[in-house]
Amino acid sequence: MSISYDAMKVELAKFKVPSIEAMVGKLNEIGIAGVVCAAIAKAYPKDYRKRLRALSEDMRRLLPITLHSEDSSVSSTIARLINDQLFPVDEFWLDDEQMDYRTDATIYLGLHQYRVTYDEFTEMVSTDPRELSEYAGFPLINCLLGGWLDEDFDRYWKLYNQRFKWGIPNPPTLPGRDYYLSVRVFKRELKQRGIGPLYAMFLAIDGSTGNVFFDFDYEMDIPPTVTPATLNHLHQEWQRSRPFEKECDRAYDLIMTEPQIYIKFLDAYQASLRKRKGQ
């Protein structure tokens, strides 16, 4: 038996009239969902339907009756799809703060946590060395050699040498501005000493790997937004970052197990310094 006209009017009256802002927000969210679906289909053409199952199950949330909701499970599902199928999203936005693609098309990337900013370096320097992680020894020696400390170089060098057991009690003389580090030579020198993976870690700490998931800096860079080209690029960047991450893992293994690692690293560093032309 078909529904009567009067009954239909009663059911339709239950729908609240949405505001223009709510309608625009919902359309924005639908548009973002479409772009993400297209990116996943391009990345995984054989099984993209299976990968999009979570969104298909959540599509009922796009009905007009949900327009007045303060949050959106659809946006949360889209963020999870990006994270699981294309590239990682910062966990803060997945767990503690729900992304809302009705008003914001920004992507907050889940980065490889190797890069050290100047603010992070100054925070480490102001921290009691006993409270620093064992992994802090290598970033600190890189920053010190890079001239990040304006004063008390010798004191801090001796302090960290004792804390992290560098085996280098006498602080090295830093080169003047008329010298530079030849990264090409440095890579070769590290390899010759059997500690080649440290080159990857060196680039990652410096933020100069050439890969966004290692080099992105929220203090300086603008977060990307959801577009077909951006999603495709970030997916490819994430895939390219994985072998480099494994090299960094090997570097950490060396740092934690090779007793002469810091001595060899400093020798390679000093052997790679070159005088600038005209100086």
NORJOVEN-V896391 format. One record per run of one state. SS is the DSSP state (@ for helix, = for strand, . for the rest). FROM is the first residue (numbers start at 1). LEN is the number of residues. If there is no record, write none. Layout:
# NORJOVEN-V896391
<<SS:FROM:LEN> <SS:FROM:LEN>>
This chain:
# NORJOVEN-V896391
<<.:1:4> <@:5:9> <.:14:6> <@:20:24> <.:44:4> <@:48:4> <.:52:1> <@:53:10> <.:63:1> <@:64:3> <.:67:6> <@:73:14> <.:87:2> <=:89:1> <.:90:1> <@:91:5> <.:96:10> <=:106:1> <.:107:2> <=:109:1> <.:110:8> <@:118:8> <.:126:3> <@:129:3> <.:132:4> <@:136:10> <.:146:7> <@:153:12> <.:165:14> <=:179:3> <.:182:1> <@:183:10> <.:193:5> <@:198:9> <.:207:5> <@:212:4> <.:216:9> <=:225:1> <.:226:2> <@:228:30> <.:258:3> <@:261:11> <.:272:1> <=:273:3> <.:276:4>>
